[in-house]
Amino acid sequence: MKTTKRIAVLLAAFIAGASILCAQGMNEQRETIYASASDASPKYVFMFIGDGMSAPQTNAAQVFEGTNVSGKVAIEPLTFTQFPVVGLQYTQDSTSFCPDSASTATSLSSGFKTHSGVIGMGVDKVTAGETIAEKVKEQLGWKVGIISTVTINHATPAAYYAHIANRNDYYDIGLQMAESGFDFFGGGSVNKADDGDKSIYQVLEDNGYLVTNDYDTILSLNGKSGKVYAYSPVLQDDGAMPYAIDATEGQLSLADFVKKGIEVLDNDSGFFMMVESGKIDWAGHANDAVANIHDTLAFDEAIEVALQFANQHPGETLIVVTGDHETGGMTIGYAATGYDTAFDILRAQKCSYVAFDEMVSAEKAAGTLTFDRLMEMVEENFGLTAPGTENEVPALVLNDYEYARLQKAFEDDMAGNTEGYEESLLYGGYNAISVTLTHIINNKAGIGWTSYAHTGLPVPVYAYGEGAELFVGAYDNTEVAHKLFDLCNVD
């Protein structure tokens, strides 16, 4: 018995000693990494935020672009997933492990925790912090650009220039935007721009901004344009840029705004640019995987523009890519498909849920929406057909269960029966027909969803360029801001 106890004590001591040595080794490795980055001093910093984007969204885009042939199953890597440095950030805010964009973007921009719904203020909702964008502008004289596919006074872009207790105070946020002195705003429009005594667009002009949504004027922007607010000539839901899947040839993309932003901001002193792909999040809320994937791919194209700039300015440019949180509880894998995936069938979906909602609304307004007419629209825009029908892609034939789900969604929508507890779980407040269709085609492809809201999943961080190695490891989201403070040598 004594021998057994002695062995147990020795084993415990060995494990404890090994753990100490392992911890020491990790600490030494961390110190080595930080030491190697201590001399880094980027002059051009790009901060890309895929709103609602975590590993599932990123890999769904890679699977969609990859190969799903037996024996040749492979992803097609995105530009940013090939960056040499990858880290992981935890996204909880001061009150919840399922945070919102206001609090998480505040952590990413300013380095402290706050409540969901609060932008640029501490947990007391009074004390204002200072963002990385404000710091480099004031302390280094850098130019600053803020770009988003959604409205420019939405939570994530606002977290880089505004300080306000309620993210829904859009007009007041717009005023702070106009007073920021930042050099370039681009992408979506201003939400609730006319809710005050003077339009936010007029306030911007009064503060010396060139405000334009003219296609040719935007394409002509350059370093001599002065302070600019350029928003898309084509807008979709709530003043945002269209989903990438809905965009037509010749429309301005997120990549176009990044190109123009670089031309306006480029100077010898330096610049900071925050770029948000906000509709990755919106598609996640609606559980529309195809819209989500296309906006992730468009996001990657915008990052490629920054990478081209970095290659022209080696040793001077840092690119950081991350999300603020995950949205929708997206998974690659679904109960009915088991270990199989069939992402190819997602290509049958031709538009986002928003665009399809508009089609349904038009038919209802005309009094022509019957279930038979709906099925014609479904086949045209989703490739799905009724049970027992011929289809070039057999997987797109609805089974009896799926067909019944769609019939119920149609009946609930026509009757306005979408407010009950069961309906809230089925539809999440979205159009019953479109969200049922996206669920069906997503599930057939092997994609599942757990929520219409945000989740507590950690979010990857990808980094490239000067000081990128500082972003390796796992850390709180507030550390992203502090790493940028250190690299940019701001207080």
C-alpha positions, 0 to 999 in steps of 0.5 A: 500500500505504501509503495502504491502511495509512493508511486502515486506521489511521484507520478503527481510530482512528475506531472506537476513538474512537467506542467511547470516546464511546459508552462515555462516553455510556452512563456519563453516561446511567447516572449520570443514571439513578442520580442521578434515583433517588438521592432515592428512598426507598420505604417499602413494598417488594414483591419478587416472584420467579417461581421458574424464570421467565424471558422464555419463561415470561412470554411463554408466558402472554401468548401463551396469553391472547392471540389466535392468529387469522391476521392478528390474532396478538397477545399479551395483556400481563401486569400486570408486563410493562407496568411502565415499567422493564425490566432484565436480570439474570445468574444464575450462582452461584459454581460454575455457569452453571446455578444452583439456587434457594438460591444465586440467591435468596441473591444476590437477597436478600443481594448475594453469590455462593455455591454451589448448595444454600447459603442465606445463606452465602458461598462458604466455607459459614461466613460468614453475610450479612444479607438485605434483609429482615433489614436493614430489620427491624433498621435501619428497624423495618419489618415483614416478610412472606414468602409462597410457593406452596411450602413456606415453608422451601424455598430461595427463601423461606428465603434471606430469613431463614435462613443454612445450608450445606445447603438440605435441612436443612429442620427447622433452616431452620424453626427459623430461620424461627421465630426470625426475628421476621418478622411474616407468613409465608403460603402453603405449609406447613412441610416436615419440620416434625416432624423434630426434638424439637418441631414447627416449628408449636409452635416458632412458637407458642412464639415468639409466632406465630398459626399457622393453616390455617383458612380463615375465620381467615385471611380475618379476619387484619388489622393487629391479628393480631400475628405470623402464619403462615398456610398454605393449608387445601388442600395438594398435592404435598409441602405446597405450595399446589395448582397454579393449574390444579388449584385449585377455586373458593373455595380461597385463591390467592397473591393472597389471601395477598398481600392478607392479608399487606398487611393484617397488615403495613401500618403508617406505618413501612414494610414489606418483602414477598417473594412467591414463585411457586414452582410455576412452577419445579416445573412447569418441572422437569416440562415441564408448560407448562399448569401453568406458564402458569396459575401464571404468570397467578396470579402476575400476579394477586398482583402486581396486588394489590400494584399496587393498593396502590402506586396508593393509596400513590404515591411510597412504594411500589416493586414489583420482579418477577423470577425467580431462574433459568430452569427447563426450557429452555422455548422457544416454537417446536418442530421439528415445528411450524416457524414455527407456534404453536397455543397454543389447543389447550393449553386442552384440558389440564384438570389438572396432571401431579401431579393426573393422576399421582394419577388414574393411581395410583388406577387402578393401585391398583384394578387397572383401568389398561389402555391403553384405560382410559388413553386414556379418561383422556387424552381427558378430561384432555388432549383427545388421541385415538388416530390415525384418531379423530374430534376436534372439534380435529383438531390433538389427534388423535395421529399414529402417532409420538405414539401409539407414544410414549404406548404405550411410556411406558405399558409402561415405567411398568407395568414400572417401566422408568424408570431407564435412561439413555434413560428418564432423557432421556425422562422425567426421573424423572417419571411416564413417562405424564404427562410424555409427555403434557405433551411431546406436547401442548406440542409440538403447540402449538409449545412445546419443552423442553431440560432437566428442570433449571435453565438459564443463561438471563438473567432479566428484571427489571420495576420500578414505583414509587419508585426503579424506574429504578434497575433498568434495564440489564443486571447481575449478580443480586447487584446486585438486592440492592444496589439495594434496600440503596441505595434503602432506605438500609440498610448 
